[in-house]
């Protein structure tokens, strides 16, 4: 029996990537249509009761007419969409946290939802290391100063130079797919790695309470998923526990860190640098303090942006869609 499938891609995980992956896992014989969402040219946003979504409910409802399977990254699966699309039975989301899906409503409507955990783990881990090195060696600031004709020889002063990863202690808050990869890379540099993760059960890792990790680590990097319990996890009192001259990195979620406290710690000289890829508000307002505080290294939520990530996302959800259509258990059910 021919099954209608919608590939609702965007300008990163393209519809064509979903279609190619579906063909690899399903072969031919199914009717696949495509919808292109405007992310990331248009930032994701809250739509109805879901967060971090792209497109709109009306276009998605029209595209889902008669569709049983949808694979996407940011399409909004809301109560209204579910009620209007009774044929939908499977919704595969090519990201780790499917916050663009009303999971309770999907359960009530009998729609299986899957995700793609770890799809950007390698990319985010490498970006984390890049931010640590950029912050420790003042690469963004010195690059911009040289472009304006300023040669900062004074950065070679003992009290101005940064640290080496070899021999440094690096604390990772979170030891999931990304944290584990960051730890492996850091050990290759010769760093000592500490971990704080309440869900950790790996005896090969030195797991310590958060205050101990902060007090011992020259570099602290955040890799926890944001929950109601850990929002604002790192604030002024936690930063004060870090050794003077430390580096704080966040490639996880903006809600984990008090950014004003981080700026204060830079202004006071307590921290050497702060490097982040995520923010409490995105896009970052042009007048944000984060953009004018010396020592603050920023990238615009690009840690997971690699071609491999896009292919991983499409392949993971397409594989589960194929399992679902064959009547097999799906691997990444949410």
Order of alpha helices (4+ residues) and beta strands (2+ residues): beta-alpha-beta-beta-beta-alpha-beta-alpha-beta-alpha-beta-alpha-alpha-beta-alpha-beta-alpha-beta-alpha-beta-alpha-beta-beta-alpha
